[in-house]
Amino acid sequence: MGAFFVSAIWLTAAEAFCPAPEGLTPTTVQRVVDGDTLRLKDGRSVRMIGLNAPELARRGRPAEPFAVAARQRLQRLVAQSGGRVGLLPGRERHDRHGRTLAHVYDVNGTNLEAQLIAEGLAYQIAIVPNVALVACQQAAEKHARRAGLGLWRRSTVLKAEQIRRSGFVVLEGRVSKVERNRGGVWITLRGAVVLRVAPNVLGRFDRQWLKGLVGRRIEARGWVRVRSRSGGFRSSGAGWMLSLTDVSMVRLL
């Protein structure tokens, strides 16, 4: 009973912190695709901003933990809203797949991204320039982590040297070096993963802060991929790369 009231109080505070703005675009949901994507009756697909839900089974890969639970929870939230939601488009309106990028609110003005993150059913992620609700969404994830909800029932944070495949990760490691060239700033973790800050987003990072990361343990999040041998700094020998677009993707430990 006590846990229920603590959660309810926090969610009320979160709603006050992320009030629905004026001018939301009303629309109707046809179906929930997964824990972070909606299909609208007008034919558009909406990728919700600021969260990344676990992947459902596809292409021979099994579903990630809580992927089905995230989709089912979003289905319930949409159903409780009568299938009607309000959209707040991001500054960047579409992703590379042509999906509409938007924040999604129910008929009561509750932000559905913060709701899912607060329940531990998705990770918070910031992709520039759509970072308007980063602070709220970080608070939501902090709540889920402290309470050990969903994805945070046990640690999902990988050591840098444990990365084995491409995809979204939350990882940690000690910074062995920070280098800069025309390709941006390169932060190497234990010789296993390099974090790249591209020149076009470097202005979002304090350069002295970046230099001061050497020797520090950090947590980073985003999508890792195999590092190309033909481009960027190769002196570290790190085999994986993760691109940082916002300072909120890194946390000092």
HUNOR-V328896 format. One record per run of one state. SS is the DSSP state (h for helix, s for strand, l for the rest). FROM is the first residue (numbers start at 1). TO is the last residue. If there is no record, write none. Layout:
BEGIN
SS | FROM | TO
SS | FROM | TO
END
This chain:
BEGIN
l | 1 | 1
h | 2 | 17
l | 18 | 24
s | 25 | 34
l | 35 | 36
s | 37 | 40
l | 41 | 44
s | 45 | 48
l | 49 | 50
s | 51 | 52
l | 53 | 57
s | 58 | 58
l | 59 | 60
s | 61 | 61
l | 62 | 66
h | 67 | 80
l | 81 | 83
s | 84 | 94
l | 95 | 99
s | 100 | 105
l | 106 | 110
s | 111 | 111
h | 112 | 118
l | 119 | 122
s | 123 | 124
l | 125 | 126
s | 127 | 127
l | 128 | 129
s | 130 | 130
l | 131 | 133
h | 134 | 147
l | 148 | 149
h | 150 | 152
l | 153 | 157
s | 158 | 159
h | 160 | 162
l | 163 | 166
s | 167 | 181
l | 182 | 183
s | 184 | 189
l | 190 | 192
s | 193 | 197
l | 198 | 198
h | 199 | 204
l | 205 | 206
h | 207 | 211
l | 212 | 216
s | 217 | 226
l | 227 | 239
s | 240 | 244
l | 245 | 246
h | 247 | 249
s | 250 | 252
l | 253 | 253
END
